[in-house]
Amino acid sequence: MRVFSLLVLALATIGATGAKEPLQIALAHGDVRERQTRTQLKRLLAHYDLGKWIYTRSIVIDDQTTPHSDPVLTLHARHLKDDDLLLSTFVHEQMHRFLAVEPHEPVEQAEAELRALYPNIPVGFPEGDSDEAGNDEHLVVIWLEYRADVELLGELRAREVMEFWANDHYTWIYRTMLDRAARMKIGAIIQAHDLTPGAHRP
């Protein structure tokens, strides 16, 4: 009986811990900074429960490119000295993948409503994306990023991350997200279309 109980416990443990495969983290060039960033990311993945924000398990670290989500989620090695910025970047790119697996209609409806709310977001670096559609998507992605950061890091550290981005890239969008009233309006649209991480997994 004891042997049977131990076997059941072992199988339950395997089911709990083996339900998701670990992330596959490849290096574009294998240099020191990429290796250090891989170690840093693995440490963050071990420390934080990121499960509901992970929508692709294939990651590339490339110190010679800008982070992007498609075709493979790619991070750079810029934030070796700041865990919060790397974590936020990782979540940001995962939220692009989240929108890609959501049904198109609610995503398109939410983005259309956001464009009506903010019809004149600047296009082009550093204030906005390269086109209006990218700006609409980034309103959703950055709201989700901020929401995740608050849950993972707490309000103070999340705001510090957003303030850094507001002087770095997508500056108009991040500045807007720092305004509580604007953030609530954006969040109301996103939540009305049920664009909440957690329902889908790769």
C-alpha positions in Angstrom: 0.0 0.0 0.0 2.8 2.3 0.9 4.6 1.6 -2.5 1.3 2.4 -4.3 0.9 5.7 -2.4 4.4 6.7 -3.2 3.9 5.9 -6.9 0.7 8.0 -7.0 2.5 10.9 -5.3 5.4 10.6 -7.8 3.0 10.7 -10.8 1.2 13.6 -9.3 4.5 15.5 -8.9 5.5 14.7 -12.5 2.1 16.0 -13.7 2.4 19.2 -11.7 6.0 20.0 -12.6 6.1 18.5 -16.1 2.9 20.0 -17.4 4.9 22.6 -19.4 8.2 22.1 -21.1 10.9 24.6 -20.1 11.6 27.5 -22.4 14.1 26.8 -25.2 16.5 29.7 -25.1 18.9 29.9 -28.1 21.7 32.4 -28.6 22.2 34.1 -31.9 25.9 34.5 -31.6 26.9 32.9 -28.4 28.9 35.8 -27.1 29.4 36.7 -23.4 26.5 39.1 -23.2 24.1 36.7 -24.7 25.2 33.9 -22.4 24.9 36.2 -19.4 21.4 37.3 -20.5 20.3 33.7 -20.9 21.5 33.1 -17.3 19.7 36.2 -16.1 16.4 35.2 -17.9 16.5 31.7 -16.4 17.0 33.2 -13.0 14.0 35.5 -13.5 11.9 32.6 -14.8 12.8 30.6 -11.7 12.0 33.5 -9.3 8.7 34.7 -10.8 5.6 32.8 -11.7 5.3 33.9 -15.3 3.0 31.1 -16.4 0.0 33.1 -17.5 2.1 35.5 -19.5 4.0 32.9 -21.6 2.6 32.2 -25.1 5.6 30.9 -26.8 8.4 28.8 -25.3 11.0 29.4 -28.1 13.3 32.3 -27.3 16.3 33.8 -29.0 18.8 36.2 -27.4 20.4 38.4 -30.0 22.6 41.3 -28.9 22.6 42.8 -32.4 18.9 43.4 -32.8 15.8 45.1 -31.3 13.5 42.8 -29.3 10.6 41.5 -31.4 7.9 38.8 -31.1 7.7 37.3 -34.6 8.6 34.8 -36.1 10.6 33.9 -32.9 10.4 35.9 -29.7 13.8 37.6 -29.6 15.4 39.6 -26.8 18.6 41.6 -26.7 21.3 41.8 -24.0 20.8 45.4 -23.2 19.4 45.0 -19.7 22.0 42.8 -18.0 22.2 45.2 -15.1 18.4 45.6 -14.6 16.2 42.6 -14.0 13.0 44.6 -14.0 13.6 46.0 -17.5 14.5 42.5 -18.9 11.4 41.0 -17.3 9.1 43.8 -18.6 10.6 43.4 -22.1 10.0 39.6 -22.0 6.4 40.1 -20.9 5.9 42.8 -23.6 7.0 40.5 -26.4 4.9 37.6 -25.0 1.8 39.9 -25.0 2.3 40.4 -28.8 2.2 36.6 -29.0 -0.9 36.5 -26.8 -2.8 38.8 -29.2 -1.7 36.6 -32.1 -3.4 33.6 -30.6 -6.6 35.4 -29.6 -9.6 35.4 -32.0 -9.1 38.2 -34.5 -12.5 39.9 -34.1 -12.2 41.1 -30.4 -8.6 42.2 -31.0 -9.6 44.2 -34.1 -12.6 45.7 -32.3 -10.6 46.8 -29.3 -7.9 48.3 -31.5 -10.5 50.2 -33.5 -12.0 51.6 -30.4 -8.6 52.6 -29.1 -7.9 54.3 -32.4 -11.1 56.3 -32.1 -10.0 57.3 -28.5 -6.5 58.2 -29.7 -6.6 59.0 -33.4 -3.4 61.0 -33.5 -0.7 58.9 -31.9 2.7 60.0 -33.4 4.1 57.5 -35.9 7.8 56.7 -35.9 10.6 56.3 -33.4 10.8 57.3 -30.5 7.2 58.3 -29.8 5.3 55.6 -31.7 5.5 52.5 -33.9 6.2 52.6 -37.6 2.5 52.8 -38.5 -0.9 53.4 -37.0 -1.8 49.7 -36.8 1.3 49.1 -34.7 0.4 52.0 -32.4 -3.1 50.5 -31.9 -1.6 47.1 -31.1 0.9 48.7 -28.7 -1.8 50.4 -26.7 -3.1 46.9 -25.9 0.4 45.3 -25.4 1.7 48.1 -23.2 -1.4 48.2 -21.0 -1.0 44.4 -20.5 2.7 44.9 -19.9 2.0 47.4 -17.2 -0.7 45.3 -15.6 1.7 42.3 -15.5 4.5 44.4 -14.1 2.3 45.7 -11.3 1.4 42.1 -10.4 4.9 40.8 -10.6 6.9 43.8 -9.3 4.5 45.9 -7.3 3.2 49.4 -8.2 6.4 51.4 -7.4 8.8 49.2 -9.4 6.3 48.9 -12.3 5.9 52.6 -12.5 9.7 53.1 -12.5 9.9 50.7 -15.5 7.2 52.6 -17.3 8.9 55.9 -16.6 12.2 54.5 -18.1 10.4 53.3 -21.2 8.6 56.7 -21.5 12.0 58.2 -22.2 13.3 55.4 -24.3 10.9 54.1 -27.0 7.2 54.2 -27.8 7.5 57.3 -25.6 4.1 58.8 -26.3 2.3 55.5 -25.6 4.2 54.9 -22.3 3.7 58.5 -21.2 0.0 58.1 -21.8 0.0 54.8 -19.9 1.4 56.6 -16.9 -1.7 58.8 -16.7 -4.1 57.0 -14.5 -7.3 58.3 -16.2 -6.0 57.4 -19.6 -4.9 54.0 -18.4 -8.4 53.3 -17.0 -10.0 54.3 -20.3 -7.7 52.0 -22.2 -8.1 49.2 -19.7 -11.9 49.4 -19.9 -11.8 48.8 -23.7 -9.4 45.9 -23.4 -11.3 44.2 -20.6 -14.6 44.8 -22.4 -13.3 42.6 -25.2 -12.0 40.0 -22.7 -8.4 40.3 -23.8 -7.0 38.8 -20.6 -3.9 36.5 -20.6 -4.5 33.0 -19.2 -6.9 31.3 -21.5 -4.5 30.0 -24.1 -1.2 28.2 -23.9 1.3 27.1 -26.7 
